[in-house]
Amino acid sequence: MTDRRDFLSAALYSAALAGSSIGIPAWGTTQQSLRRPTFKSDPFVLGVASGYPVSDGMVLWTRLSTQPIHPEAHLGEHDYAVQYEIAEDIHFAKMVQSGVTRAEARYAHSVHLEVRGLTPGRDYFYRFRAGDYLSPVGRTWTSPLGERQTPLQIAVASCQHYEQGYFHAYSHMLERGTDLIVHVGDYIYEGNTGSPVRRHDTGECKTFNDYRLRYAWYRSDPVLRAAHAHCPWLVTHDDHEVDNDYAGLTAEDPDQQDGFVARRAAAYQAYWEHMPLPRSALPRGADMQLYMTRTFGDLLAIHMLDERQYRSPQACPTPPRRGGGSRVYVDTCPSWNDESRSILGATQESWIDRQLRASKARWNFIAQGVVMTWVDEDPGPRQQHWSDSWAGYPAARRRLLESVAASRCKNPVMLGGDIHAFIVADQRIVSHRADSPLIASEIVTTSITSGPPPQKVMEVYNRSDASDVFFASGAYRGYARLTLTPARLEAELIGYVSVREPEATPQSLGRFVIEDGRPGLQRA
């Protein structure tokens, strides 16, 4: 990988394009059908991003907007020509591709350029030009064909409420050097918060413009923009990209059920417009296929799941809710263990089973939004669970773990978020039973900024009968840093006591290891 200090200096690099050749425009367009834009100010204020690398390419992203956080500002109804350049070096002396792509008005003038034809297993630099303006430079890479020769550094992020703090975790990812960022949900929050550290637009998101404006506010943060330019991302959503605790087509609040399908469609499109997603994820109405696999040579397969779009409504909601998470007592909730209830949906369950059975990778990460580790939240005689996590879908959890076991895929590891706490635990078909087979391990990252869970919730994860739990704490904001080699995975938990101040000091809260071919976590 290119030296990180060289890359950070590239963020300020803005040499003019010189002698670029115009290639075949994307998606069958012609250069004449696109307008050459003229702007009075920089249209690249939302930055650049890349994602979903394959052996010969990746997705490159940008969005044209001169005033993205102005509610009334837009660039009109015309599509615009955007030039791109890809080079082997930061100064673009060794150009490998250039051409023209399209920024479509119907997708908020975003660009999702799916590059192919590059050399496997190497770094690349990219930039865009629209009118007389040049974008920031981004660093990206292609997947190797064989075994990666250096450790793969992965950051796992979740739950980044703009109003609840500063994005210090992303600064640390850049300082330490990160090859890949995996975001497992709650990239934005659809509502506002009390006592905000910093304020974005007010009101709950309901329309296309609401969601687009909210993403623009988040991308106005320079640290988040730098993290997107620093390396490729893989992403999936959870609930706050649409509506708190929604399930499938069921809104959290029954008073908001009318019009919820249109709201979900608006939210999904705004999500696609602002993420470096491939065109296969382009929403069709209120549907968007986010589940997909990316492999990185022989080392790793990451299977990104969608645990929100296809799920059954949560069991036994607390009135007046029709859906939404709540704590349920098993003895008074007969639907809790209903075999027909799913968190992934039948199609996705079959898909992940096929992916795991076909995987040849030495490591298999299964990334999605919510916690799989469960504990009885009532220390008394009754059994209580949070209905919005995998604990609320016990039959679906069992089916996924049985699928992992039957596939015989190598070194399965679950990645999750949502709970605003670190949880590191082993996974068994029957939790906390030593006689139940150990199937996989789970690493749940805490929130980037969003506030902690109730202390009484975390206490149950630290009880002596929670025997599979190695670490659980909601006291810190931060992220999980994974260092992967053929021989082992090391997970380091990076935490901040507070992110409410412009400056903060990270702490290493613990390191945990999984060795190749040896199921289960160990303390490093």
SEDOKOL-758679 format. One record per residue (C-alpha): residue number from 1; x, y, z; residue in three letters. Coordinates in nm, 4 decimals. Layout:
BEGIN
{NUM {X Y Z} ALA} ...
***
This chain:
BEGIN
{1 {0.0000 0.0000 0.0000} MET} {2 {0.1078 0.3577 -0.0662} THR} {3 {0.2627 0.5416 0.2254} ASP} {4 {-0.0187 0.7001 0.4273} ARG} {5 {0.1587 1.0340 0.4666} ARG} {6 {0.1774 1.0672 0.0892} ASP} {7 {-0.1939 1.0047 0.0654} PHE} {8 {-0.2898 1.2576 0.3299} LEU} {9 {-0.0949 1.5243 0.1460} SER} {10 {-0.2960 1.4361 -0.1650} ALA} {11 {-0.6088 1.5837 -0.0096} ALA} {12 {-0.4608 1.9262 -0.0794} LEU} {13 {-0.3348 1.8410 -0.4243} TYR} {14 {-0.5255 2.0300 -0.6951} SER} {15 {-0.3187 2.0479 -1.0108} ALA} {16 {-0.5175 2.1201 -1.3267} ALA} {17 {-0.6006 1.8434 -1.5710} LEU} {18 {-0.3602 1.8455 -1.8612} ALA} {19 {-0.3866 1.6502 -2.1845} GLY} {20 {-0.6474 1.4024 -2.0607} SER} {21 {-0.7996 1.1773 -2.3217} SER} {22 {-1.1759 1.1380 -2.3273} ILE} {23 {-1.2837 0.7741 -2.3294} GLY} {24 {-1.6208 0.6127 -2.3990} ILE} {25 {-1.8901 0.7792 -2.1836} PRO} {26 {-2.0574 0.5632 -1.9207} ALA} {27 {-2.3973 0.3894 -1.9614} TRP} {28 {-2.4117 0.4261 -2.3406} GLY} {29 {-2.4319 0.8059 -2.3437} THR} {30 {-2.2626 1.0352 -2.5892} THR} {31 {-2.0560 1.3315 -2.4952} GLN} {32 {-2.2794 1.5566 -2.7054} GLN} {33 {-2.5872 1.4598 -2.5018} SER} {34 {-2.4327 1.5927 -2.1819} LEU} {35 {-2.3908 1.9529 -2.0819} ARG} {36 {-2.0497 2.0891 -2.0007} ARG} {37 {-2.1274 2.2556 -1.6696} PRO} {38 {-2.0217 2.6010 -1.5629} THR} {39 {-2.0167 2.6777 -1.1929} PHE} {40 {-1.9671 2.9954 -0.9924} LYS} {41 {-1.8174 2.7940 -0.7052} SER} {42 {-1.6712 2.4499 -0.6343} ASP} {43 {-1.9206 2.1705 -0.7146} PRO} {44 {-1.7121 1.9066 -0.5315} PHE} {45 {-1.7749 2.0251 -0.1757} VAL} {46 {-1.9167 1.6811 -0.0844} LEU} {47 {-1.5867 1.5174 -0.1764} GLY} {48 {-1.5119 1.1853 -0.3420} VAL} {49 {-1.5374 0.8207 -0.2400} ALA} {50 {-1.4706 0.4684 -0.3607} SER} {51 {-1.6106 0.1305 -0.2697} GLY} {52 {-1.6679 -0.2350 -0.3510} TYR} {53 {-1.3256 -0.3172 -0.4974} PRO} {54 {-1.2836 -0.6177 -0.7255} VAL} {55 {-0.9691 -0.7552 -0.8887} SER} {56 {-0.9778 -0.5141 -1.1836} ASP} {57 {-1.1755 -0.2170 -1.0553} GLY} {58 {-1.4088 -0.0542 -0.8067} MET} {59 {-1.6875 0.2016 -0.7784} VAL} {60 {-1.5834 0.5695 -0.7824} LEU} {61 {-1.8283 0.8256 -0.6449} TRP} {62 {-1.8839 1.1976 -0.6305} THR} {63 {-2.1843 1.4297 -0.6328} ARG} {64 {-2.2016 1.7710 -0.7940} LEU} {65 {-2.3426 2.0407 -0.5677} SER} {66 {-2.2259 2.3938 -0.4947} THR} {67 {-2.4520 2.4562 -0.1930} GLN} {68 {-2.5569 2.1124 -0.0690} PRO} {69 {-2.6807 2.2223 0.2747} ILE} {70 {-2.8974 2.5007 0.1326} HIS} {71 {-3.2553 2.3668 0.1196} PRO} {72 {-3.3412 2.5491 -0.2023} GLU} {73 {-3.0125 2.5062 -0.3892} ALA} {74 {-2.9953 2.2656 -0.6840} HIS} {75 {-2.8221 2.2389 -1.0181} LEU} {76 {-3.1319 2.2146 -1.2327} GLY} {77 {-3.2804 1.9360 -1.4411} GLU} {78 {-2.9913 1.8744 -1.6802} HIS} {79 {-2.7387 1.5910 -1.6671} ASP} {80 {-2.3754 1.6991 -1.6724} TYR} {81 {-2.0551 1.5589 -1.8146} ALA} {82 {-1.7934 1.4780 -1.5518} VAL} {83 {-1.4375 1.3907 -1.6490} GLN} {84 {-1.2405 1.1367 -1.4477} TYR} {85 {-0.8780 1.0331 -1.4249} GLU} {86 {-0.7193 0.7281 -1.2634} ILE} {87 {-0.3447 0.7036 -1.2069} ALA} {88 {-0.0855 0.4851 -1.0395} GLU} {89 {0.0725 0.7805 -0.8613} ASP} {90 {-0.0493 1.0720 -0.6556} ILE} {91 {0.0721 1.3298 -0.9077} HIS} {92 {-0.1097 1.1621 -1.2000} PHE} {93 {0.2103 1.1238 -1.4023} ALA} {94 {0.1309 0.7543 -1.4646} LYS} {95 {-0.2230 0.7742 -1.5981} MET} {96 {-0.4041 0.4450 -1.6632} VAL} {97 {-0.7601 0.5552 -1.7439} GLN} {98 {-0.9519 0.8725 -1.8231} SER} {99 {-1.2891 0.9481 -1.9685} GLY} {100 {-1.6310 1.1033 -1.9244} VAL} {101 {-1.9166 0.9852 -1.7078} THR} {102 {-2.2613 1.1226 -1.6296} ARG} {103 {-2.3949 1.3130 -1.3278} ALA} {104 {-2.7695 1.2542 -1.3559} GLU} {105 {-3.0141 1.5134 -1.2262} ALA} {106 {-3.2640 1.2465 -1.1179} ARG} {107 {-3.0018 1.1089 -0.8770} TYR} {108 {-2.9044 1.4478 -0.7322} ALA} {109 {-2.6169 1.4745 -0.9844} HIS} {110 {-2.4306 1.1870 -0.8197} SER} {111 {-2.1740 0.9764 -1.0052} VAL} {112 {-2.1326 0.6010 -0.9597} HIS} {113 {-1.8545 0.5062 -1.1996} LEU} {114 {-1.7878 0.1306 -1.2124} GLU} {115 {-1.4267 0.1055 -1.3244} VAL} {116 {-1.2865 -0.2081 -1.4865} ARG} {117 {-0.9637 -0.3032 -1.6612} GLY} {118 {-0.7155 -0.2161 -1.3853} LEU} {119 {-0.4313 -0.4312 -1.2542} THR} {120 {-0.5162 -0.6581 -0.9581} PRO} {121 {-0.3716 -0.5942 -0.6144} GLY} {122 {-0.2445 -0.2372 -0.6341} ARG} {123 {-0.3237 0.1185 -0.5219} ASP} {124 {-0.4720 0.3804 -0.7517} TYR} {125 {-0.5507 0.7500 -0.7253} PHE} {126 {-0.8510 0.9149 -0.8851} TYR} {127 {-1.0097 1.2560 -0.9341} ARG} {128 {-1.2946 1.4224 -1.1223} PHE} {129 {-1.3372 1.7465 -1.3127} ARG} {130 {-1.6584 1.9396 -1.3849} ALA} {131 {-1.6355 2.2681 -1.5699} GLY} {132 {-1.3277 2.4485 -1.4477} ASP} {133 {-1.3191 2.2743 -1.1101} TYR} {134 {-1.1103 1.9789 -0.9986} LEU} {135 {-1.2178 1.7435 -0.7208} SER} {136 {-1.0089 1.6314 -0.4246} PRO} {137 {-0.7912 1.3266 -0.4882} VAL} {138 {-0.8992 0.9888 -0.3558} GLY} {139 {-0.6997 0.6727 -0.2938} ARG} {140 {-0.8438 0.3335 -0.3760} THR} {141 {-0.7217 -0.0166 -0.4678} TRP} {142 {-0.8020 -0.3362 -0.6494} THR} {143 {-0.8309 -0.6770 -0.4867} SER} {144 {-0.5412 -0.9207 -0.5346} PRO} {145 {-0.5999 -1.2416 -0.7262} LEU} {146 {-0.4040 -1.4576 -0.4828} GLY} {147 {-0.3016 -1.4228 -0.1211} GLU} {148 {-0.2414 -1.0724 0.0057} ARG} {149 {0.1176 -1.0196 0.1175} GLN} {150 {0.0579 -0.7523 0.3848} THR} {151 {-0.1934 -0.7370 0.6726} PRO} {152 {-0.5340 -0.6007 0.5776} LEU} {153 {-0.6391 -0.3156 0.8068} GLN} {154 {-1.0182 -0.2875 0.8373} ILE} {155 {-1.2205 -0.0372 1.0403} ALA} {156 {-1.5787 -0.1222 1.1418} VAL} {157 {-1.8054 0.1779 1.2018} ALA} {158 {-2.1664 0.2321 1.3085} SER} {159 {-2.4131 0.4877 1.4465} CYS} {160 {-2.2819 0.8368 1.3768} GLN} {161 {-2.5367 1.0944 1.4903} HIS} {162 {-2.3999 1.4266 1.3639} TYR} {163 {-2.5626 1.6251 1.6439} GLU} {164 {-2.4286 1.4072 1.9260} GLN} {165 {-2.0568 1.4561 1.8728} GLY} {166 {-1.7518 1.4879 1.6529} TYR} {167 {-1.6275 1.2146 1.4216} PHE} {168 {-1.2965 1.1592 1.6023} HIS} {169 {-1.2958 0.7885 1.5202} ALA} {170 {-1.2471 0.8642 1.1518} TYR} {171 {-0.9471 1.0837 1.2302} SER} {172 {-0.7905 0.7914 1.4137} HIS} {173 {-0.8601 0.5562 1.1221} MET} {174 {-0.6662 0.7907 0.8944} LEU} {175 {-0.3812 0.8418 1.1413} GLU} {176 {-0.3319 0.4689 1.1885} ARG} {177 {-0.3700 0.3870 0.8204} GLY} {178 {-0.6804 0.1929 0.7125} THR} {179 {-0.7295 -0.0126 0.3958} ASP} {180 {-1.1053 -0.0660 0.4123} LEU} {181 {-1.3947 0.0840 0.6103} ILE} {182 {-1.7011 -0.1343 0.6694} VAL} {183 {-2.0018 0.0692 0.7818} HIS} {184 {-2.2798 -0.1444 0.9311} VAL} {185 {-2.5569 0.1113 0.9622} GLY} {186 {-2.7002 0.4358 1.0942} ASP} {187 {-2.4851 0.6523 0.8691} TYR} {188 {-2.7349 0.9332 0.9240} ILE} {189 {-3.0121 0.9876 1.1776} TYR} {190 {-3.3495 1.0856 1.0439} GLU} {191 {-3.4410 1.2990 1.3458} GLY} {192 {-3.2859 1.5527 1.5798} ASN} {193 {-3.1488 1.5184 1.9318} THR} {194 {-3.1862 1.7088 2.2545} GLY} {195 {-2.8856 1.9130 2.3747} SER} {196 {-2.6952 1.8836 2.0469} PRO} {197 {-2.3192 1.9305 2.0304} VAL} {198 {-2.3663 2.0763 1.6810} ARG} {199 {-2.6897 2.1296 1.4945} ARG} {200 {-2.7878 2.0198 1.1454} HIS} {201 {-3.1182 2.0927 0.9724} ASP} {202 {-3.4222 2.0430 1.1940} THR} {203 {-3.7232 1.8189 1.1609} GLY} {204 {-3.7668 1.4486 1.0849} GLU} {205 {-3.6779 1.3354 0.7338} CYS} {206 {-3.9770 1.2309 0.5234} LYS} {207 {-3.9118 1.3344 0.1609} THR} {208 {-3.6371 1.3055 -0.1030} PHE} {209 {-3.5213 1.6571 -0.0278} ASN} {210 {-3.5227 1.5959 0.3487} ASP} {211 {-3.2983 1.2914 0.3210} TYR} {212 {-3.0706 1.4477 0.0591} ARG} {213 {-3.0210 1.7528 0.2784} LEU} {214 {-2.9441 1.5367 0.5806} ARG} {215 {-2.6726 1.3441 0.3936} TYR} {216 {-2.5255 1.6734 0.2753} ALA} {217 {-2.5030 1.7950 0.6335} TRP} {218 {-2.3163 1.4805 0.7341} TYR} {219 {-2.0808 1.5088 0.4368} ARG} {220 {-2.0137 1.8708 0.5325} SER} {221 {-1.7922 1.7242 0.8057} ASP} {222 {-1.4329 1.7392 0.6715} PRO} {223 {-1.3195 1.4345 0.8683} VAL} {224 {-1.5938 1.2155 0.7213} LEU} {225 {-1.5107 1.3391 0.3727} ARG} {226 {-1.1434 1.2604 0.4290} ALA} {227 {-1.2305 0.9083 0.5458} ALA} {228 {-1.4234 0.8456 0.2257} HIS} {229 {-1.1315 0.9695 0.0147} ALA} {230 {-0.8782 0.7691 0.2155} HIS} {231 {-0.9827 0.4154 0.1168} CYS} {232 {-1.2709 0.2051 -0.0206} PRO} {233 {-1.5869 0.1476 0.1821} TRP} {234 {-1.8429 -0.1333 0.2060} LEU} {235 {-2.1798 -0.0297 0.3493} VAL} {236 {-2.5139 -0.1562 0.4683} THR} {237 {-2.7971 0.0254 0.6399} HIS} {238 {-2.9860 -0.0198 0.9641} ASP} {239 {-3.2946 0.1732 1.0726} ASP} {240 {-3.2054 0.5429 1.1089} HIS} {241 {-3.1331 0.5816 0.7396} GLU} {242 {-3.5150 0.5603 0.7147} VAL} {243 {-3.7076 0.5485 1.0437} ASP} {244 {-3.6169 0.4334 1.3932} ASN} {245 {-3.6826 0.0618 1.4436} ASP} {246 {-3.8797 0.0164 1.1223} TYR} {247 {-3.9210 -0.3402 0.9975} ALA} {248 {-3.9717 -0.4070 0.6283} GLY} {249 {-4.2698 -0.1929 0.5279} LEU} {250 {-4.3832 -0.1329 0.8866} THR} {251 {-4.3150 0.2081 1.0383} ALA} {252 {-4.2267 0.2429 1.4051} GLU} {253 {-4.5246 0.4728 1.4688} ASP} {254 {-4.8669 0.3636 1.3384} PRO} {255 {-4.9570 0.7296 1.2872} ASP} {256 {-4.6827 0.7414 1.0212} GLN} {257 {-4.7770 0.4198 0.8405} GLN} {258 {-4.9686 0.5996 0.5664} ASP} {259 {-4.7128 0.7045 0.3099} GLY} {260 {-4.4354 0.4922 0.4627} PHE} {261 {-4.3654 0.3041 0.1391} VAL} {262 {-4.2986 0.6352 -0.0386} ALA} {263 {-4.0867 0.7503 0.2540} ARG} {264 {-3.8768 0.4332 0.2399} ARG} {265 {-3.8317 0.4772 -0.1351} ALA} {266 {-3.7090 0.8342 -0.0837} ALA} {267 {-3.4712 0.7290 0.1919} ALA} {268 {-3.3268 0.4398 -0.0076} TYR} {269 {-3.2649 0.6561 -0.3119} GLN} {270 {-3.0924 0.9253 -0.1048} ALA} {271 {-2.8766 0.6545 0.0535} TYR} {272 {-2.7723 0.5231 -0.2872} TRP} {273 {-2.7051 0.8739 -0.4143} GLU} {274 {-2.4530 0.9382 -0.1363} HIS} {275 {-2.2763 0.6018 -0.1049} MET} {276 {-2.0097 0.4479 -0.3358} PRO} {277 {-2.2473 0.1650 -0.4252} LEU} {278 {-2.2537 -0.0280 -0.7542} PRO} {279 {-2.5419 0.0245 -0.9925} ARG} {280 {-2.6815 -0.3157 -0.8944} SER} {281 {-2.7897 -0.1498 -0.5678} ALA} {282 {-2.9866 0.1258 -0.7443} LEU} {283 {-3.3309 0.1312 -0.5773} PRO} {284 {-3.6397 0.0299 -0.7669} ARG} {285 {-3.9116 0.2130 -0.5838} GLY} {286 {-3.9006 0.1086 -0.2202} ALA} {287 {-3.6657 -0.1868 -0.2882} ASP} {288 {-3.2861 -0.1857 -0.2928} MET} {289 {-3.0558 -0.4888 -0.3022} GLN} {290 {-2.7732 -0.4182 -0.0596} LEU} {291 {-2.6706 -0.7742 0.0213} TYR} {292 {-2.3620 -0.8739 -0.1768} MET} {293 {-2.0205 -1.0360 -0.1334} THR} {294 {-1.6750 -0.8978 -0.2030} ARG} {295 {-1.3666 -1.1221 -0.1958} THR} {296 {-1.0120 -1.0050 -0.1429} PHE} {297 {-0.7923 -1.2678 -0.3021} GLY} {298 {-0.7666 -1.5914 -0.1082} ASP} {299 {-0.7651 -1.4058 0.2227} LEU} {300 {-1.1143 -1.2754 0.2903} LEU} {301 {-1.4755 -1.2772 0.1775} ALA} {302 {-1.7018 -1.0112 0.3279} ILE} {303 {-2.0708 -1.0920 0.3000} HIS} {304 {-2.2758 -0.7734 0.3491} MET} {305 {-2.6285 -0.8442 0.4735} LEU} {306 {-2.9443 -0.6326 0.4944} ASP} {307 {-3.1249 -0.7071 0.8214} GLU} {308 {-3.3786 -0.4258 0.7933} ARG} {309 {-3.5526 -0.4254 0.4533} GLN} {310 {-3.6924 -0.7804 0.4552} TYR} {311 {-3.7530 -0.8494 0.8222} ARG} {312 {-4.0786 -0.9527 0.9838} SER} {313 {-4.2278 -0.6956 1.2209} PRO} {314 {-4.0910 -0.7131 1.5739} GLN} {315 {-4.2722 -0.9499 1.8081} ALA} {316 {-4.5286 -0.8219 2.0570} CYS} {317 {-4.4797 -0.4457 2.0111} PRO} {318 {-4.5607 -0.2169 2.3008} THR} {319 {-4.8881 -0.0319 2.2257} PRO} {320 {-4.9530 0.1933 2.0478} PRO} {321 {-4.6678 0.0704 1.8255} ARG} {322 {-4.7354 -0.1613 1.5337} ARG} {323 {-4.3632 -0.2319 1.5085} GLY} {324 {-4.0490 -0.1004 1.6663} GLY} {325 {-3.8139 -0.2457 1.9205} GLY} {326 {-3.9265 -0.3198 2.2744} SER} {327 {-3.8313 -0.5547 2.5535} ARG} {328 {-4.0506 -0.8627 2.5512} VAL} {329 {-4.1019 -1.1404 2.8038} TYR} {330 {-4.0900 -1.4729 2.6262} VAL} {331 {-4.3641 -1.6306 2.8387} ASP} {332 {-4.6167 -1.3672 2.7315} THR} {333 {-4.5091 -1.3342 2.3661} CYS} {334 {-4.6058 -1.6498 2.1725} PRO} {335 {-4.4874 -1.5067 1.8388} SER} {336 {-4.1321 -1.4520 1.9685} TRP} {337 {-4.0174 -1.8003 1.8649} ASN} {338 {-4.2391 -1.8357 1.5578} ASP} {339 {-4.0423 -2.0299 1.2942} GLU} {340 {-4.1906 -1.8240 1.0103} SER} {341 {-4.0449 -1.4964 1.1354} ARG} {342 {-3.7270 -1.3796 0.9616} SER} {343 {-3.4804 -1.0960 0.9970} ILE} {344 {-3.3220 -1.1472 0.6519} LEU} {345 {-3.6158 -1.2761 0.4485} GLY} {346 {-3.6275 -1.6161 0.2784} ALA} {347 {-3.4499 -1.5042 -0.0402} THR} {348 {-3.1567 -1.3530 0.1460} GLN} {349 {-3.1344 -1.6524 0.3797} GLU} {350 {-3.0938 -1.8782 0.0755} SER} {351 {-2.8452 -1.6384 -0.0799} TRP} {352 {-2.6116 -1.6235 0.2220} ILE} {353 {-2.6272 -2.0027 0.2523} ASP} {354 {-2.5063 -2.0349 -0.1083} ARG} {355 {-2.2383 -1.7711 -0.0618} GLN} {356 {-2.0932 -1.9412 0.2443} LEU} {357 {-2.0976 -2.2856 0.0845} ARG} {358 {-1.9183 -2.1532 -0.2246} ALA} {359 {-1.6593 -1.9442 -0.0391} SER} {360 {-1.2944 -2.0423 -0.0849} LYS} {361 {-1.1609 -1.7615 0.1322} ALA} {362 {-0.9540 -1.8304 0.4416} ARG} {363 {-1.1711 -1.5861 0.6420} TRP} {364 {-1.5424 -1.5094 0.6088} ASN} {365 {-1.6895 -1.1933 0.7619} PHE} {366 {-2.0682 -1.1622 0.7832} ILE} {367 {-2.1463 -0.7917 0.8266} ALA} {368 {-2.4873 -0.6508 0.9176} GLN} {369 {-2.6454 -0.3956 1.1471} GLY} {370 {-2.7586 -0.5465 1.4778} VAL} {371 {-2.6298 -0.7591 1.7650} VAL} {372 {-2.6378 -1.1387 1.7383} MET} {373 {-2.5067 -1.2070 2.0904} THR} {374 {-2.7956 -1.2367 2.3296} TRP} {375 {-2.8424 -1.2562 2.7024} VAL} {376 {-3.1462 -1.2827 2.9253} ASP} {377 {-3.2046 -0.9204 3.0223} GLU} {378 {-3.4114 -1.0129 3.3285} ASP} {379 {-3.2003 -1.1845 3.5965} PRO} {380 {-3.5196 -1.3165 3.7554} GLY} {381 {-3.7264 -1.6223 3.6643} PRO} {382 {-3.8673 -1.4711 3.3429} ARG} {383 {-3.6736 -1.4445 3.0172} GLN} {384 {-3.6606 -1.1024 2.8518} GLN} {385 {-3.5100 -0.9904 2.5187} HIS} {386 {-3.4797 -0.6787 2.3034} TRP} {387 {-3.7056 -0.7455 2.0055} SER} {388 {-3.5195 -0.5349 1.7443} ASP} {389 {-3.1935 -0.7344 1.7522} SER} {390 {-3.1335 -1.0999 1.6617} TRP} {391 {-3.2625 -1.1816 2.0111} ALA} {392 {-3.6079 -1.0889 1.8840} GLY} {393 {-3.5795 -1.3395 1.5990} TYR} {394 {-3.4483 -1.6598 1.7625} PRO} {395 {-3.5541 -1.8959 1.4838} ALA} {396 {-3.3850 -1.6769 1.2233} ALA} {397 {-3.0708 -1.6570 1.4351} ARG} {398 {-3.0619 -2.0356 1.4685} ARG} {399 {-3.1101 -2.0815 1.0937} ARG} {400 {-2.8211 -1.8491 1.0111} LEU} {401 {-2.5835 -2.0171 1.2553} LEU} {402 {-2.6866 -2.3610 1.1280} GLU} {403 {-2.6213 -2.2385 0.7749} SER} {404 {-2.2744 -2.1163 0.8762} VAL} {405 {-2.1974 -2.4506 1.0395} ALA} {406 {-2.3298 -2.6596 0.7474} ALA} {407 {-2.1377 -2.4546 0.4907} SER} {408 {-1.8048 -2.5423 0.6530} ARG} {409 {-1.6760 -2.2009 0.5446} CYS} {410 {-1.3438 -2.1108 0.7031} LYS} {411 {-1.3148 -1.8831 1.0047} ASN} {412 {-1.6611 -1.7207 1.0137} PRO} {413 {-1.6829 -1.3903 1.2045} VAL} {414 {-1.9968 -1.1808 1.2574} MET} {415 {-1.9679 -0.8000 1.2468} LEU} {416 {-2.2431 -0.5846 1.3972} GLY} {417 {-2.3371 -0.2509 1.5478} GLY} {418 {-2.6567 -0.0654 1.6538} ASP} {419 {-2.6281 -0.1047 2.0318} ILE} {420 {-2.3771 0.1825 2.0828} HIS} {421 {-2.1504 -0.0510 2.2756} ALA} {422 {-1.8584 -0.2842 2.2190} PHE} {423 {-1.9494 -0.6513 2.2478} ILE} {424 {-1.7003 -0.9281 2.1761} VAL} {425 {-1.8415 -1.2795 2.2079} ALA} {426 {-1.8499 -1.6320 2.0711} ASP} {427 {-2.1666 -1.7609 1.9047} GLN} {428 {-2.3334 -2.0942 1.9771} ARG} {429 {-2.6626 -2.2377 1.8556} ILE} {430 {-2.7781 -2.2223 2.2183} VAL} {431 {-2.6138 -1.9218 2.3789} SER} {432 {-2.3950 -1.9668 2.6857} HIS} {433 {-2.4243 -2.3462 2.6812} ARG} {434 {-2.0839 -2.5128 2.6778} ALA} {435 {-2.2352 -2.8288 2.5286} ASP} {436 {-2.3718 -2.6346 2.2282} SER} {437 {-2.1343 -2.6160 1.9303} PRO} {438 {-1.9277 -2.3011 1.8901} LEU} {439 {-2.0144 -2.1800 1.5381} ILE} {440 {-1.8558 -1.8368 1.4994} ALA} {441 {-1.7461 -1.5261 1.6879} SER} {442 {-1.8940 -1.1762 1.6871} GLU} {443 {-1.7334 -0.8336 1.7047} ILE} {444 {-1.9832 -0.5534 1.7630} VAL} {445 {-1.8537 -0.1997 1.7291} THR} {446 {-1.9717 0.0867 1.9443} THR} {447 {-2.1111 0.4081 1.7971} SER} {448 {-1.9022 0.6762 1.6302} ILE} {449 {-2.0963 0.9427 1.8263} THR} {450 {-2.4430 0.8199 1.9280} SER} {451 {-2.5128 0.8073 2.3007} GLY} {452 {-2.4634 0.4982 2.5215} PRO} {453 {-2.7242 0.2327 2.6003} PRO} {454 {-2.8716 0.2120 2.9527} PRO} {455 {-2.6172 0.0833 3.2012} GLN} {456 {-2.8579 -0.1881 3.3200} LYS} {457 {-2.8536 -0.3338 2.9678} VAL} {458 {-2.4758 -0.3595 2.9673} MET} {459 {-2.4722 -0.5136 3.3140} GLU} {460 {-2.6515 -0.8240 3.1855} VAL} {461 {-2.3763 -0.8787 2.9251} TYR} {462 {-2.1217 -0.8812 3.2071} ASN} {463 {-2.3006 -1.1274 3.4349} ARG} {464 {-2.1161 -1.4480 3.5172} SER} {465 {-2.3724 -1.6612 3.3301} ASP} {466 {-2.2992 -1.4707 3.0056} ALA} {467 {-2.0138 -1.7137 2.9561} SER} {468 {-1.9568 -1.6530 2.5837} ASP} {469 {-1.9063 -1.2754 2.6275} VAL} {470 {-1.5425 -1.1657 2.6439} PHE} {471 {-1.6018 -0.7899 2.6606} PHE} {472 {-1.9039 -0.5583 2.6793} ALA} {473 {-1.9027 -0.1855 2.7443} SER} {474 {-2.1230 0.1036 2.6408} GLY} {475 {-1.9069 0.3670 2.8087} ALA} {476 {-1.7080 0.4585 2.4983} TYR} {477 {-1.7643 0.5918 2.1499} ARG} {478 {-1.5250 0.4738 1.8785} GLY} {479 {-1.4738 0.1872 1.6356} TYR} {480 {-1.3343 -0.1643 1.5972} ALA} {481 {-1.0018 -0.2007 1.4194} ARG} {482 {-0.9333 -0.5400 1.2580} LEU} {483 {-0.5895 -0.6559 1.1450} THR} {484 {-0.6146 -0.9628 0.9259} LEU} {485 {-0.3439 -1.2024 0.8031} THR} {486 {-0.3752 -1.5620 0.6811} PRO} {487 {-0.2748 -1.6826 1.0273} ALA} {488 {-0.4935 -1.4675 1.2528} ARG} {489 {-0.7441 -1.1904 1.3081} LEU} {490 {-0.6690 -0.9320 1.5757} GLU} {491 {-0.9535 -0.7034 1.6848} ALA} {492 {-0.8627 -0.3860 1.8736} GLU} {493 {-1.1345 -0.1753 2.0349} LEU} {494 {-1.0607 0.1974 2.0012} ILE} {495 {-1.2677 0.4123 2.2373} GLY} {496 {-1.3235 0.7723 2.3418} TYR} {497 {-1.4607 0.8695 2.6829} VAL} {498 {-1.6362 1.1633 2.5156} SER} {499 {-1.6775 1.2941 2.1613} VAL} {500 {-1.8642 1.6100 2.2606} ARG} {501 {-1.5480 1.8212 2.2426} GLU} {502 {-1.3548 1.9226 1.9280} PRO} {503 {-1.0481 1.7359 2.0555} GLU} {504 {-1.0391 1.3887 2.2100} ALA} {505 {-0.7835 1.1215 2.2964} THR} {506 {-0.8411 0.7601 2.1871} PRO} {507 {-0.7820 0.4621 2.4138} GLN} {508 {-0.7089 0.1014 2.3254} SER} {509 {-0.9665 -0.0833 2.5369} LEU} {510 {-0.8619 -0.4348 2.4533} GLY} {511 {-0.7332 -0.6743 2.1894} ARG} {512 {-0.8832 -1.0086 2.0962} PHE} {513 {-0.7500 -1.2752 1.8620} VAL} {514 {-0.8965 -1.5513 1.6479} ILE} {515 {-0.6447 -1.7952 1.5024} GLU} {516 {-0.6877 -1.9572 1.1633} ASP} {517 {-0.8557 -2.2955 1.2020} GLY} {518 {-0.9151 -2.2545 1.5758} ARG} {519 {-1.2759 -2.1465 1.6472} PRO} {520 {-1.3320 -1.9007 1.9277} GLY} {521 {-1.1887 -1.5801 2.0636} LEU} {522 {-0.8781 -1.5412 2.2760} GLN} {523 {-0.7591 -1.2389 2.4681} ARG} {524 {-0.4458 -1.0938 2.3112} ALA} 
***
